[in-house]
Amino acid sequence: MSLSEVDRQLLQRCLDRAPRAWQDFVDRFLGLVVHVANHTAEARQIQLDEPTREDLVSDVFVTIVANDFGVLRKFRRNCSLATYLTVISRRVIARRLAASSPLPQSSNASIADAMPGQNGLPTRMEDREEVERLLTRLDDKEASVVRMYHLEGKSYAQISQVVGIEENSVGPVLSRARDKMRATES
């Protein structure tokens, strides 16, 4: 689905800081963000109370307005605004939930089982042989991203520059690679 004319105008009004644009934006997408908060928590088997839900939703909107609407300025307009905001909301909420309930770390976990750490990013794996074996199941770009992150300890920004992809695409590439490796292990 592409960007609707209504959303295109609303987006432009926000970026231009038109009167009531932000209130209209929040009115239009508040329900979506609340739904994403509920769904993301449910998927992680976390029960949300109302104050926590409100905090998560607030974090999403604070992220959107940060850096002069930086998130909205990065929107490429090649999908619906609701789809884009769902992805942004899920990332913000998942990071916050992961930070509030850290997972125990196992020293011998496989890369395919990498879970978000306290900072919301996947934990880096130490088992180099297992990583190398699993990398053979990925295409070259995915293998390169996984190798740089898990074996070389590079940041998303460094990987983005080397591989030539957007920094915010590194996480999804890592996630898809883990899914592929997890599927081939079973």
N, C-alpha and C positions, 0 to 999 in steps of 0.2 A: 504494500500500500504506500502510496506516495504522500507527500506533504499536502494537506488540504489548504485551500485558500484561507479559511478561517484561522487555522493554526499559523500559516505563513504571516498573516497580518498581525496576529497576537505576538508572535515571535519578534517581528520587526518593531512593534510598539514597545516591547520590553527593552530591546536593544537601543531604541531611541529614547528610552526613559519617558515615554508619554504618560500623561496623567492617568491614573487608575489602571495602567497596563499590568503592573505586578499583581494587584488585587484580582484582576480578571484572570491572570495566569494561574494564580493559586486556586481561585474558584473552579477553574476548568480542570485542573490536574490533582487537586487534593485527594479526591476519591481514589484515583489511580495509585498515588503514593501510599495511601493507607492500605489499599489492597496488596501492593507489593510488600509492605512491611509485614502484614499478616501472613502472606504466602511464604515469604522468605523465612520467617520464624517457624512456621509450621513445618517447612521442609527440613529444618534443622532440629525439629522436635523441641522447640523452645516455646513456652507459654508466655505470651506478652500480657502485662497488665496495662491499663490505660496510660499511666504516666510514661512508661517505657515506650509505648507505641507513639505517643506524642513527641517524645524526644527523638525517636528515629525519624519520624516525618519531618520534624524541625531540622534535623541534620541534613536531610536531603535538600530542603529548600535553601538552607544556608550554603550548601555546596553549590547550588545553582547560581546564587547571587554573588558568590565569592569571585574575586578578581574581575569585577565589572562584568558579571554574567559570562565568565570565561567558558563555562560548560555550554551555554547557548551559542556563544560565538564559534565554538568548535563544531557545532552541528552542521553536517554537510548537506542536509536537506534531501537526501536520497532515500528516505524512509519517512514514515509518519512520525510526528513529534511525540506521540504517545509511546511508540516503540522505543525511540531514543531515550525518553525519560524513564521508561521501565528499566532499561539496561543501567542507566545512571543510578536510579534508585536502588536497584538490587545490589549494585556494587557498594554503594555507601552503607546500606543497611547490613549487608553481609560482613563488611569490614568492622562495623561497630559491634555486631553480635559476636564476632570472633574475638574482638578485643575484650569484651566483657566476660567471656567464658572460654579461657584458653584451654586447648586440648593437650593431653599428655603427649610427649614426644618420645618415639621409640628410636633407639639407635640403629636398629636393623630393619626399618621400614623400607618397602620398595618405592620407587619413584611413582609408580602408578597409584599408590595410596597416599601421595602427598596431600596433606590437608592444610587449610589456612592456619597460619601461626598467629601469634598475638598481634602482629601488625597487619593481619588480614592477607598477607602474601603467603604463598605456599612455602613450607619449610624446605630447605635445601637438603639434598640427599648425600650421604657419605659413601654409600655402597657403589663404588665406581664400576665394578664388573657388572653388576646388575643393570646399572644405567646404560652402559655400553651395549649390553645384550638387547635391552629394550629399544635402544635408539635405531637398531637395524630395521625395526618395524614401522618407522616413520619416513615421510618424505624428507627431502634434503633441508627445506626451510624449517620444518618443525624440529628435526633433529638438531639443527644448528642452534635454534632458540633454546631447546632443552639443555643442550651441552653447555652453552654459555651461561645459562642461569644456574643449573644444578652443579656443574662441574667446575666452571671457571669463576662462579660467584659474581657475575656481572649484574648490574642493575638493569631495570627496564629501559632506562634512558640510554645506557650504553648498548644494549641489545638492539634497540630501535635504530640507532645510528649505524651499527655494523650491518644489520640485515636489511635496512631500508624500509621498515614498516613504521607506522605510527606507534608512539609509546603506549597509547591506550589499547593497542592491538596485541601487545606482547602477552598479557594475561590470558586473553581468550585463546591464543595459539598454544600456550602452555596447558590450558585446561583441555582443549581438544586433543592434544598429544597424550595427556594422561588418560583421557577416556579411551583412546585407541590402544594404548599400552595395557590398560586394565582389561579391555575386551579380549585382547590376544592372550592374556595370562590365564583366562578361565576356559 
